[in-house]
Amino acid sequence: MKSYGVSVYACNPLMAGGELLGTLSFASRTRTHFDADELEFLETITHSFAGSYMRWRLLDPAGRGPQEGRVPRHARP
């Protein structure tokens, strides 16, 4: 990470229903640390993303998300 100029890095697991989906990472080139409130906020973002991802994945039982060719509701005339 240092080769990219990153000075501080936080990585949170994306968990849903006891399943590890992946990780969500946050980094900065200008800061020296994340304080406790910021780390808590980053954790909240991670939990929110994991929940949103699971809802998206459940739209298609095969886990591919929304079916191809389907027009999103917001894009319909």
Secondary structure in CASP SS format (residue, H / E / C, confidence):
PFRMAT SS
TARGET T0000
AUTHOR 0000-0000-0000
METHOD secondary structure of the structure
MODEL  1
M C 1.00
K H 1.00
S H 1.00
Y H 1.00
G C 1.00
V C 1.00
S C 1.00
V E 1.00
Y E 1.00
A E 1.00
C E 1.00
N E 1.00
P E 1.00
L E 1.00
M E 1.00
A E 1.00
G C 1.00
G C 1.00
E E 1.00
L E 1.00
L E 1.00
G E 1.00
T E 1.00
L E 1.00
S E 1.00
F E 1.00
A E 1.00
S E 1.00
R C 1.00
T C 1.00
R C 1.00
T C 1.00
H C 1.00
F C 1.00
D C 1.00
A H 1.00
D H 1.00
E H 1.00
L H 1.00
E H 1.00
F H 1.00
L H 1.00
E H 1.00
T H 1.00
I H 1.00
T H 1.00
H H 1.00
S H 1.00
F H 1.00
A H 1.00
G H 1.00
S H 1.00
Y H 1.00
M H 1.00
R H 1.00
W H 1.00
R H 1.00
L H 1.00
L C 1.00
D C 1.00
P C 1.00
A C 1.00
G C 1.00
R C 1.00
G C 1.00
P C 1.00
Q C 1.00
E C 1.00
G C 1.00
R C 1.00
V C 1.00
P C 1.00
R H 1.00
H H 1.00
A H 1.00
R C 1.00
P C 1.00
END
